[in-house]
């Protein structure tokens, strides 16, 4: 499947439709730069519309799924099955008054919710929804993802600092501390992918996986696990939502925000969630491919299905896990994930060298690497967990002692 | 008790950061307020501020008839209403030398123990939210609590302020399907407790947060006057239902859960096990309960006038020792009426437990005490 080959009505690639329109325009005598700009605008609008609409859909899905997990119904009044609830909420948020605290730093306070959305949307530009369906086909796609997402930290800190609220300040401090720590882990987890596949262009990584019929999840399970954990931190979702820990610091860095400004933070959180899910799908889960099914089903549908499936994982985590303390979270990043990720990069490099040096066939070498990497992942997690022991809690009975007679003391603190 | 690093000071001149937690805050379980002095994320000082809920619940009954005062005890500890009513009724009965009929005693035990389960369920749900669950244990706990509430509603006609126990017995007889309804409640709640257990007890993050947090030694616990699950979690084998069996507690076979380290996790474990033991007691009481018989001591006047004297009655309420002290001078009203609130005493060492921990842990420690602000402030 290559782009612009089929007729415009071939929905396997929406680019066909756009291409047909642009061709029609240029035939009418428009200069080249017009079609160039137009194609960019069409891509941007499409991605923005998709991000916002699927955010609305996903808020509904998340609330329904969480409701199901928590033996309640979730939204069920506005529209059929409450499906219009997010829309009603969005309208409510738009109509609400935006209050600025008296002591706030007005410029920063106004700017932060705008800046926080920008990187979340920018990062969507490089994901190939299907072959050729990509707004900006950068040859440094992986680097671009890392570079753009990390700027959201600044906006979060601006929000926390400018609100002149102590909860906000604490939330911003926590946010910056953990984002910087997990950024390192995330970069190292991502790094192993270009090392092994030999390209930073996301389309090439997907094509590599398609070519060898091997999703990278089978070759780099450790990197994927670390990336999922780091992403949960990065997009501020439970169990690491400590920057907006509701029961401790009210709402963290956006405590003082209301109305659509608060809505922007929500939007950024969801879109960033989609972005990490898209990263996971593209780099580890084979992107638009599904073992030949992409010949029959539009690739972008497969991509979106995988993306939503990955996002569901984050909802699931939110429904079942409590919050980690900040020092535990930081310790986990620096003592546990970081050494493992360094090893992971080293391993990916070694495997690449072995593969190219020996010149073995892919059918032989990839299954061997998969088995080796799964074994090493299990061994490293268990082994390093035991070595870094300070993190793992002491073994202890999970039941209290049961006594029949009162009086006396039973007290046996462990050393 | 302070963690390493809590004493750390910079050479730079810094000012302390005060964080005001409450009275309106998602984590304070009512209108409790604590002012935390923090150094980064570490708590250096904690000043609890009480009294937002003070309504004169000790003074008001001194202007009431002995039966009217029961309602004020409902409103003291609004999560363990039967237990508080029971304590007050015990005090009046002790003062007047009343003999409570057998059937009434069993009704009291069943309702009181189920109320303990309801109260602990409420605690488990709220504590889960404190630890950072997104409401899942809260909803699990409330599903079961709802079943118990329905049962109480069927018996007393109320969902919150039951006003059902009276000095000398209970106000009216239970509905006909009392036994079946109670058995249904037990089955339902037992499964619900297992659900909660499966969700929280083994959860790795939950363990990391709660284990070893703010350990209290038995000596400290006794010096601070802790009682109830807080005391038992420290390893002190003490339960008023066994130590001085009031009512008919000497007839039941139940065990007392005791912790080993006195940390937050032990408090959680003790409460979870207490719910199971309470259900055991209810089961036995349902079996032994006489089918019919009087539910009220005979020969009581319309207005109770106990003889002069003073009395202190105490029971094991879900939060610990709930005591009522009454001085009578022979009239139709108590001359002095004093309440010993369990969670007020349990709350008093908050500063000692919180200082040196992280802000996030301060919330968990506060949650693990299981305070009811109406009882703290009275």
Interface residues (C-beta under 8 A of the other chain):
Chain A: X66 X69 X70 X71 X72 X166 X167 X170 X173 X174 X238 X239 X241 X242 X245 X246 X247 X248 X249 X250 X318 X319 X320 X321 X322 X323 X324 X325 X326 X327 X328 X391 X393 X394 X396 X397 X398 X399 X400 X401 X402 X403 X404 X405 X406 X407 X408 X409 X410 X411 X412 X413 X414
Chain B: X17 X18 X19 X20 X25 X26 X27 X38 X40 X41 X128 X129 X130 X131 X132 X133 X134 X135 X136 X138 X139 X140 X143 X199 X201 X202 X203 X204 X205 X206 X207 X208 X209 X211 X212 X215 X217 X218 X232 X233 X234 X235 X236 X237 X238 X239 X242 X243 X255 X256 X257 X258 X259 X260 X261 X262 X266 X269 X270 X273 X358 X359 X360 X361 X363
